[in-house]
Amino acid sequence: MRTYRFVSAGLLLVAVTLGGCQLAPTRIPEPPRQPEVLSSEPLRIERGCEVDGAVLVEYTVLQDGRTGNIEVSSGPECAREALVAWIASHRYAPQPADTPMRFEWILVTARRGS
């Protein structure tokens, strides 16, 4: 009788364990797609505009493909104005919903031929 109880308890434990495995997702969901850029003006930085470190740029791609809520973290005014104008010029493919975006921008300068 005791052996029967241990076997029953063991079978129950195996059934519960296997039942939990069936709740696992069958496939991993796709990561969200980045909005597709259709057009933008070139980024124009004034000569002599110097930036130390990275500049954080945050904005929203609106449903109609325009950009809005453009915010640029600390940096010289010349860089901030250029980045705002550049992001404002972007046009994206229409979106199902407003999409927040962000990136870090770093100005790299070098002499020609170096």
OpenMM code with the backbone's topology and positions (N, CA, C; nanometers):
from openmm import Vec3, app, unit

residues = "MET ARG THR TYR ARG PHE VAL SER ALA GLY LEU LEU LEU VAL ALA VAL THR LEU GLY GLY CYS GLN LEU ALA PRO THR ARG ILE PRO GLU PRO PRO ARG GLN PRO GLU VAL LEU SER SER GLU PRO LEU ARG ILE GLU ARG GLY CYS GLU VAL ASP GLY ALA VAL LEU VAL GLU TYR THR VAL LEU GLN ASP GLY ARG THR GLY ASN ILE GLU VAL SER SER GLY PRO GLU CYS ALA ARG GLU ALA LEU VAL ALA TRP ILE ALA SER HIS ARG TYR ALA PRO GLN PRO ALA ASP THR PRO MET ARG PHE GLU TRP ILE LEU VAL THR ALA ARG ARG GLY SER".split()
positions = [
    Vec3(0.0822, -0.1174, 0.0000),
    Vec3(0.0000, 0.0000, 0.0000),
    Vec3(0.0877, 0.1252, 0.0000),
    Vec3(0.1962, 0.1225, 0.0795),
    Vec3(0.2860, 0.2371, 0.0845),
    Vec3(0.3527, 0.2609, -0.0503),
    Vec3(0.3951, 0.1587, -0.1172),
    Vec3(0.4588, 0.1716, -0.2473),
    Vec3(0.3636, 0.2371, -0.3458),
    Vec3(0.2371, 0.1992, -0.3403),
    Vec3(0.1360, 0.2552, -0.4291),
    Vec3(0.1236, 0.4065, -0.4082),
    Vec3(0.1288, 0.4520, -0.2815),
    Vec3(0.1179, 0.5958, -0.2519),
    Vec3(0.2401, 0.6704, -0.3054),
    Vec3(0.3596, 0.6137, -0.2894),
    Vec3(0.4808, 0.6798, -0.3405),
    Vec3(0.4774, 0.6880, -0.4928),
    Vec3(0.4333, 0.5807, -0.5577),
    Vec3(0.4243, 0.5813, -0.7035),
    Vec3(0.3202, 0.6840, -0.7479),
    Vec3(0.2062, 0.6900, -0.6806),
    Vec3(0.1009, 0.7864, -0.7147),
    Vec3(0.1516, 0.9288, -0.6955),
    Vec3(0.2217, 0.9538, -0.5854),
    Vec3(0.2761, 1.0865, -0.5592),
    Vec3(0.3803, 1.1224, -0.6650),
    Vec3(0.4620, 1.0269, -0.7029),
    Vec3(0.5636, 1.0498, -0.8060),
    Vec3(0.5006, 1.0806, -0.9408),
    Vec3(0.3968, 1.0054, -0.9776),
    Vec3(0.3277, 1.0300, -1.1042),
    Vec3(0.2596, 1.1671, -1.1040),
    Vec3(0.2035, 1.2033, -0.9901),
    Vec3(0.1403, 1.3341, -0.9789),
    Vec3(0.2438, 1.4455, -0.9962),
    Vec3(0.3601, 1.4297, -0.9346),
    Vec3(0.4669, 1.5285, -0.9466),
    Vec3(0.5132, 1.5411, -1.0921),
    Vec3(0.5294, 1.4304, -1.1617),
    Vec3(0.5695, 1.4316, -1.3021),
    Vec3(0.4625, 1.4997, -1.3870),
    Vec3(0.3357, 1.4710, -1.3608),
    Vec3(0.2266, 1.5310, -1.4379),
    Vec3(0.2218, 1.6821, -1.4175),
    Vec3(0.2405, 1.7282, -1.2949),
    Vec3(0.2392, 1.8719, -1.2674),
    Vec3(0.3584, 1.9392, -1.3358),
    Vec3(0.4734, 1.8762, -1.3297),
    Vec3(0.5925, 1.9323, -1.3933),
    Vec3(0.5745, 1.9414, -1.5435),
    Vec3(0.5280, 1.8362, -1.6066),
    Vec3(0.5077, 1.8368, -1.7512),
    Vec3(0.3956, 1.9329, -1.7912),
    Vec3(0.2947, 1.9433, -1.7092),
    Vec3(0.1858, 2.0371, -1.7373),
    Vec3(0.2354, 2.1796, -1.7387),
    Vec3(0.3268, 2.2131, -1.6490),
    Vec3(0.3842, 2.3473, -1.6464),
    Vec3(0.4661, 2.3765, -1.7697),
    Vec3(0.5296, 2.2753, -1.8273),
    Vec3(0.6101, 2.2944, -1.9478),
    Vec3(0.5226, 2.3320, -2.0665),
    Vec3(0.4000, 2.2877, -2.0674),
    Vec3(0.3119, 2.3178, -2.1793),
    Vec3(0.2689, 2.4642, -2.1801),
    Vec3(0.2877, 2.5365, -2.0703),
    Vec3(0.2497, 2.6767, -2.0636),
    Vec3(0.3559, 2.7683, -2.1234),
    Vec3(0.4721, 2.7137, -2.1530),
    Vec3(0.5800, 2.7938, -2.2107),
    Vec3(0.5399, 2.8403, -2.3508),
    Vec3(0.5805, 2.9616, -2.3922),
    Vec3(0.5447, 3.0088, -2.5267),
    Vec3(0.6042, 2.9181, -2.6333),
    Vec3(0.5306, 2.9014, -2.7407),
    Vec3(0.5771, 2.8129, -2.8477),
    Vec3(0.6760, 2.8833, -2.9395),
    Vec3(0.6712, 3.0195, -2.9450),
    Vec3(0.7694, 3.0906, -3.0257),
    Vec3(0.7988, 3.2259, -2.9607),
    Vec3(0.9166, 3.2752, -2.9850),
    Vec3(0.9579, 3.4043, -2.9297),
    Vec3(0.9011, 3.5144, -3.0187),
    Vec3(0.8376, 3.6156, -2.9593),
    Vec3(0.7796, 3.7214, -3.0428),
    Vec3(0.8873, 3.8041, -3.1117),
    Vec3(0.8524, 3.8578, -3.2276),
    Vec3(0.9430, 3.9429, -3.3041),
    Vec3(0.9670, 4.0737, -3.2276),
    Vec3(1.0890, 4.1283, -3.2335),
    Vec3(1.1118, 4.2591, -3.1717),
    Vec3(1.0364, 4.3655, -3.2512),
    Vec3(1.0011, 4.4773, -3.1877),
    Vec3(0.9300, 4.5813, -3.2619),
    Vec3(1.0165, 4.6363, -3.3753),
    Vec3(0.9532, 4.6663, -3.4870),
    Vec3(1.0258, 4.7200, -3.6025),
    Vec3(1.0507, 4.8675, -3.5837),
    Vec3(1.1682, 4.9116, -3.6244),
    Vec3(1.2008, 5.0534, -3.6211),
    Vec3(1.1263, 5.1232, -3.7346),
    Vec3(1.0757, 5.2433, -3.7100),
    Vec3(1.0097, 5.3167, -3.8181),
    Vec3(1.1056, 5.3382, -3.9359),
    Vec3(1.0520, 5.3330, -4.0571),
    Vec3(1.1322, 5.3475, -4.1786),
    Vec3(1.1448, 5.4950, -4.2154),
    Vec3(1.2683, 5.5439, -4.2279),
    Vec3(1.2942, 5.6819, -4.2691),
    Vec3(1.2761, 5.6905, -4.4203),
    Vec3(1.1884, 5.7804, -4.4643),
    Vec3(1.1663, 5.7994, -4.6081),
    Vec3(1.2547, 5.9102, -4.6638),
    Vec3(1.2780, 6.0149, -4.5847),
    Vec3(1.3627, 6.1247, -4.6307),
    Vec3(1.4085, 6.2084, -4.5119),
    Vec3(1.5170, 6.2826, -4.5337),
    Vec3(1.5651, 6.3797, -4.4353),
    Vec3(1.6654, 6.4710, -4.5036),
    Vec3(1.6790, 6.5900, -4.4489),
    Vec3(1.7816, 6.6833, -4.4956),
    Vec3(1.9152, 6.6399, -4.4358),
    Vec3(2.0274, 6.6835, -4.4951),
    Vec3(2.1566, 6.6526, -4.4329),
    Vec3(2.1732, 6.7296, -4.3017),
    Vec3(2.2485, 6.6728, -4.2103),
    Vec3(2.2801, 6.7400, -4.0850),
    Vec3(2.3850, 6.8459, -4.1143),
    Vec3(2.3554, 6.9706, -4.0763),
    Vec3(2.4477, 7.0815, -4.1019),
    Vec3(2.4927, 7.1410, -3.9692),
    Vec3(2.6206, 7.1203, -3.9365),
    Vec3(2.6807, 7.1741, -3.8142),
    Vec3(2.7717, 7.2900, -3.8536),
    Vec3(2.7579, 7.4021, -3.7834),
    Vec3(2.8427, 7.5191, -3.8114),
    Vec3(2.9897, 7.4840, -3.7901),
    Vec3(3.0744, 7.5436, -3.8707),
    Vec3(3.2197, 7.5299, -3.8481),
    Vec3(3.2522, 7.5907, -3.7133),
    Vec3(3.3395, 7.5274, -3.6399),
    Vec3(3.3789, 7.5775, -3.5089),
    Vec3(3.2879, 7.5324, -3.3960),
    Vec3(3.1792, 7.4629, -3.4275),
    Vec3(3.0899, 7.4098, -3.3235),
    Vec3(3.1577, 7.2880, -3.2627),
    Vec3(3.1933, 7.2973, -3.1361),
    Vec3(3.2627, 7.1875, -3.0697),
    Vec3(3.1734, 7.1250, -2.9635),
    Vec3(3.1711, 6.9938, -2.9628),
    Vec3(3.0867, 6.9192, -2.8692),
    Vec3(3.1748, 6.8223, -2.7928),
    Vec3(3.1671, 6.8267, -2.6610),
    Vec3(3.2390, 6.7303, -2.5765),
    Vec3(3.1414, 6.6228, -2.5321),
    Vec3(3.1696, 6.4999, -2.5667),
    Vec3(3.0861, 6.3887, -2.5229),
    Vec3(2.9633, 6.3698, -2.6106),
    Vec3(2.8758, 6.2816, -2.5635),
    Vec3(2.7560, 6.2447, -2.6380),
    Vec3(2.6419, 6.3404, -2.6070),
    Vec3(2.5536, 6.3554, -2.7037),
    Vec3(2.4331, 6.4366, -2.6888),
    Vec3(2.3151, 6.3426, -2.7070),
    Vec3(2.2245, 6.3405, -2.6104),
    Vec3(2.1061, 6.2548, -2.6176),
    Vec3(1.9964, 6.3281, -2.6923),
    Vec3(1.9407, 6.2622, -2.7943),
    Vec3(1.8319, 6.3184, -2.8738),
    Vec3(1.7101, 6.2290, -2.8553),
    Vec3(1.5981, 6.2898, -2.8146),
    Vec3(1.4728, 6.2164, -2.7969),
    Vec3(1.3636, 6.2868, -2.8760),
    Vec3(1.2779, 6.2081, -2.9416),
    Vec3(1.1677, 6.2651, -3.0194),
    Vec3(1.0614, 6.1586, -3.0410),
    Vec3(0.9520, 6.1997, -3.1043),
    Vec3(0.8425, 6.1082, -3.1322),
    Vec3(0.8189, 6.1054, -3.2822),
    Vec3(0.8054, 5.9847, -3.3374),
    Vec3(0.7602, 5.9701, -3.4754),
    Vec3(0.6085, 5.9628, -3.4669),
    Vec3(0.5425, 6.0634, -3.5257),
    Vec3(0.3962, 6.0706, -3.5207),
    Vec3(0.3345, 5.9752, -3.6224),
    Vec3(0.2073, 5.9456, -3.6048),
    Vec3(0.1408, 5.8495, -3.6927),
    Vec3(0.1492, 5.8881, -3.8399),
    Vec3(0.1484, 6.0169, -3.8698),
    Vec3(0.1532, 6.0596, -4.0104),
    Vec3(0.2952, 6.0628, -4.0672),
    Vec3(0.3972, 6.0247, -3.9867),
    Vec3(0.5344, 6.0163, -4.0350),
    Vec3(0.6198, 6.1382, -4.0041),
    Vec3(0.5581, 6.2460, -3.9534),
    Vec3(0.6369, 6.3623, -3.9132),
    Vec3(0.6989, 6.3361, -3.7759),
    Vec3(0.7871, 6.4275, -3.7322),
    Vec3(0.8467, 6.4151, -3.5995),
    Vec3(0.7923, 6.5246, -3.5089),
    Vec3(0.7918, 6.4973, -3.3801),
    Vec3(0.7453, 6.5944, -3.2821),
    Vec3(0.8127, 6.5710, -3.1487),
    Vec3(0.7873, 6.6595, -3.0540),
    Vec3(0.8416, 6.6480, -2.9175),
    Vec3(0.9931, 6.6293, -2.9181),
    Vec3(1.0622, 6.7057, -3.0002),
    Vec3(1.2078, 6.6913, -3.0147),
    Vec3(1.2771, 6.7560, -2.8951),
    Vec3(1.3595, 6.6785, -2.8258),
    Vec3(1.4365, 6.7278, -2.7124),
    Vec3(1.5820, 6.6845, -2.7287),
    Vec3(1.6712, 6.7790, -2.7075),
    Vec3(1.8148, 6.7518, -2.7180),
    Vec3(1.8774, 6.7847, -2.5831),
    Vec3(1.9534, 6.6894, -2.5285),
    Vec3(2.0164, 6.7107, -2.3979),
    Vec3(2.1217, 6.8190, -2.4072),
    Vec3(2.1859, 6.8442, -2.2988),
    Vec3(2.2859, 6.9509, -2.2926),
    Vec3(2.3896, 6.9380, -2.4036),
    Vec3(2.4384, 7.0507, -2.4444),
    Vec3(2.5378, 7.0608, -2.5498),
    Vec3(2.5389, 7.2042, -2.5951),
    Vec3(2.6353, 7.2435, -2.6751),
    Vec3(2.6378, 7.3813, -2.7216),
    Vec3(2.5147, 7.4120, -2.8075),
    Vec3(2.4718, 7.5362, -2.8029),
    Vec3(2.3521, 7.5789, -2.8765),
    Vec3(2.3633, 7.5472, -3.0254),
    Vec3(2.4835, 7.5627, -3.0824),
    Vec3(2.5012, 7.5361, -3.2258),
    Vec3(2.4679, 7.3906, -3.2602),
    Vec3(2.5061, 7.2974, -3.1763),
    Vec3(2.4780, 7.1554, -3.2003),
    Vec3(2.3310, 7.1243, -3.1745),
    Vec3(2.2769, 7.1811, -3.0679),
    Vec3(2.1364, 7.1550, -3.0344),
    Vec3(2.0433, 7.2045, -3.1450),
    Vec3(2.0677, 7.3255, -3.1950),
    Vec3(1.9842, 7.3793, -3.3028),
    Vec3(1.9952, 7.2944, -3.4291),
    Vec3(2.1168, 7.2534, -3.4634),
    Vec3(2.1377, 7.1723, -3.5832),
    Vec3(2.0664, 7.0372, -3.5713),
    Vec3(2.0747, 6.9754, -3.4548),
    Vec3(2.0106, 6.8449, -3.4358),
    Vec3(1.8581, 6.8568, -3.4392),
    Vec3(1.8025, 6.9619, -3.3781),
    Vec3(1.6569, 6.9811, -3.3816),
    Vec3(1.6099, 7.0011, -3.5252),
    Vec3(1.6797, 7.0852, -3.6019),
    Vec3(1.6417, 7.1091, -3.7417),
    Vec3(1.6519, 6.9807, -3.8238),
    Vec3(1.7558, 6.9031, -3.7984),
    Vec3(1.7755, 6.7784, -3.8733),
    Vec3(1.6650, 6.6784, -3.8437),
    Vec3(1.6346, 6.6567, -3.7164),
    Vec3(1.5286, 6.5615, -3.6799),
    Vec3(1.3939, 6.6109, -3.7314),
    Vec3(1.3686, 6.7415, -3.7256),
    Vec3(1.2423, 6.7963, -3.7753),
    Vec3(1.2258, 6.7719, -3.9258),
    Vec3(1.3373, 6.7583, -3.9986),
    Vec3(1.3306, 6.7352, -4.1434),
    Vec3(1.3005, 6.5893, -4.1794),
    Vec3(1.3123, 6.4984, -4.0844),
    Vec3(1.2888, 6.3560, -4.1126),
    Vec3(1.1408, 6.3310, -4.1447),
    Vec3(1.1181, 6.2450, -4.2426),
    Vec3(0.9838, 6.1953, -4.2723),
    Vec3(0.9917, 6.0436, -4.2708),
    Vec3(0.8992, 5.9839, -4.1972),
    Vec3(0.8942, 5.8387, -4.1811),
    Vec3(0.7711, 5.7826, -4.2506),
    Vec3(0.7729, 5.6529, -4.2737),
    Vec3(0.6534, 5.5850, -4.3225),
    Vec3(0.5452, 5.5976, -4.2149),
    Vec3(0.4168, 5.6079, -4.2543),
    Vec3(0.3102, 5.6185, -4.1545),
    Vec3(0.3179, 5.5055, -4.0516),
    Vec3(0.2841, 5.5400, -3.9273),
    Vec3(0.2941, 5.4469, -3.8145),
    Vec3(0.1551, 5.4127, -3.7606),
    Vec3(0.1382, 5.2929, -3.7031),
    Vec3(0.0091, 5.2597, -3.6417),
    Vec3(-0.0162, 5.3413, -3.5139),
    Vec3(0.0906, 5.3920, -3.4529),
    Vec3(0.0790, 5.4717, -3.3301),
    Vec3(0.2016, 5.5605, -3.3192),
    Vec3(0.1912, 5.6685, -3.2398),
    Vec3(0.3083, 5.7520, -3.2143),
    Vec3(0.4172, 5.6655, -3.1521),
    Vec3(0.5418, 5.6823, -3.1985),
    Vec3(0.6522, 5.5969, -3.1566),
    Vec3(0.7651, 5.6805, -3.0979),
    Vec3(0.7968, 5.6612, -2.9686),
    Vec3(0.9098, 5.7352, -2.9101),
    Vec3(1.0427, 5.6810, -2.9625),
    Vec3(1.1359, 5.7734, -2.9868),
    Vec3(1.2677, 5.7374, -3.0376),
    Vec3(1.3720, 5.8103, -2.9543),
    Vec3(1.4927, 5.7541, -2.9503),
    Vec3(1.6053, 5.8199, -2.8826),
    Vec3(1.7353, 5.7622, -2.9341),
    Vec3(1.8393, 5.8477, -2.9356),
    Vec3(1.9723, 5.8022, -2.9724),
    Vec3(2.0738, 5.8988, -2.9133),
    Vec3(2.1975, 5.8522, -2.9042),
    Vec3(2.3083, 5.9364, -2.8617),
    Vec3(2.3876, 5.9761, -2.9847),
    Vec3(2.4178, 6.1045, -2.9949),
    Vec3(2.4916, 6.1575, -3.1082),
    Vec3(2.6260, 6.2081, -3.0588),
    Vec3(2.7313, 6.1772, -3.1339),
    Vec3(2.8668, 6.2199, -3.0992),
    Vec3(2.9293, 6.2869, -3.2215),
    Vec3(2.9836, 6.4063, -3.2032),
    Vec3(3.0520, 6.4756, -3.3121),
    Vec3(3.1951, 6.4269, -3.3187),
    Vec3(3.2334, 6.3748, -3.4332),
    Vec3(3.3706, 6.3274, -3.4549),
    Vec3(3.4313, 6.4145, -3.5625),
    Vec3(3.5449, 6.4756, -3.5324),
    Vec3(3.6124, 6.5584, -3.6320),
    Vec3(3.7509, 6.5004, -3.6598),
    Vec3(3.7925, 6.5184, -3.7838),
    Vec3(3.9255, 6.4707, -3.8246),
    Vec3(3.9699, 6.5513, -3.9448),
    Vec3(4.0987, 6.5589, -3.9645),
    Vec3(4.1525, 6.6256, -4.0820),
    Vec3(4.1380, 6.5345, -4.2013),
    Vec3(4.1212, 6.5946, -4.3164),
    Vec3(4.1151, 6.5138, -4.4392),
    Vec3(4.2448, 6.4372, -4.4571),
    Vec3(4.2305, 6.3128, -4.4987),
    Vec3(4.3479, 6.2313, -4.5243),
    Vec3(4.4102, 6.1701, -4.4004),
    Vec3(4.3484, 6.1899, -4.2845),
    Vec3(4.4087, 6.1345, -4.1622),
    Vec3(4.3539, 5.9980, -4.1323),
] * unit.nanometer
topology = app.Topology()
chain = topology.addChain("A")
for resn in residues:
    res = topology.addResidue(resn, chain)
    for name in ("N", "CA", "C"):
        topology.addAtom(name, app.Element.getBySymbol(name[0]), res)
